[in-house]
C-alpha cells in the first residue's frame, strides 16, 4: 500500500480533517498520481453533504492534476513522470465508450459514487483495516495521491500551470463542452446561462469564442455577474431583483435560441426552459440534490 495524506469527510456539513491513509496499489489498468493541484467543485460539497449516495467517511475531489508515480502492468495511456489531468469516471470498455460517447456510459454513476472499484474492492483504508470511500467521480483527488483508471486521464502539456489545468478536469470541460460540442450555436444566435460559477462561466467563454451576438447570464451574486461581463456576457440579470424569464425574453426579443442551466438550483431548470424561444434548446448541467424532479409542464418547448 501507498501512504498518503487526505482530506476525509466524515459527516454532512462538517469540516473535513486531514488524515494519513493507505492507498491500494494499482491494478493492471490503474495509475497512482501525485496530486499537484485540485479544484473545488459544488459536486464535492454535494458528495460530502449527502446529496449524492456516496458513503462517508470518504475522500472527495474530482478536479485533480498531477504527476504519474506508479502504473499498472497493462497501462498504455501514460508513463511514470507524465503530467496528467484526471477526469470523470467511465468504464472505457462498453459500446458507448468504444464509440467515443463516454457521457453515455451506463456504468458512470456506479463508478463515480460507489466509493469502491467496479469489482467491489476498496481503493483506500485508514491503516487499521477500516475502508474509506474513494474513487469519488473517478479519482478522490483531495489528497496527496490519487488512484485513477487509465481511461479517465489525459496528458497535460508542460507549459500549462497546475492551478490553471485543475478546473479543466470538470468545470471547464463541462461548460465549454456543452456549448461547443452539444448546442453548437452560431454567431447569429443568442444564449442564456443560468449560474455564473466555473461551469457557467466556461459556457460564457465558449459562447464568446463562437461569436454569439447575445450572451445573457443569470445569477444572484453581483460579483459573479461582474466576472461574467469580463468574460464575454453582453447582458447580466440578478435573479433576486428581476424576474429572469421576463428579462431574458425582453433582451432576446421573445426568447433565447439556447440556454444552459449550470447553477444546480431546482428552480433554475424550468426557468432555463421557459426563457427559450419556441424552437430553442436547453441543456441541464447543474446537479440539484438527488430526489427532486424538474417539472417542465407549461414551458415553451
Protein Blocks (a to p, Z undefined) as FASTA:
>chain_A
ZZddddddfbghiacdddddddddddfkbccdddfbdcddfklmmmmnopaccdcddded
jddcdddfbdcfkbckbcehiacddddddehlamklmnopaklpcklmmmmmnopafkop
afbdehnopacdehiehlopabfbdcddfklcccddfklcfklmmmmmmmmmmmmmmmmm
mnopafkbccddehjafklmmmmmmmmmnopabdcdddfbfklmmmmmmnopabdcdfkl
pcfklmmmmmnoopafbdcdfkopaklmmmmmmmpcfkbccddfbdcdehiacdfehiaZ
Z
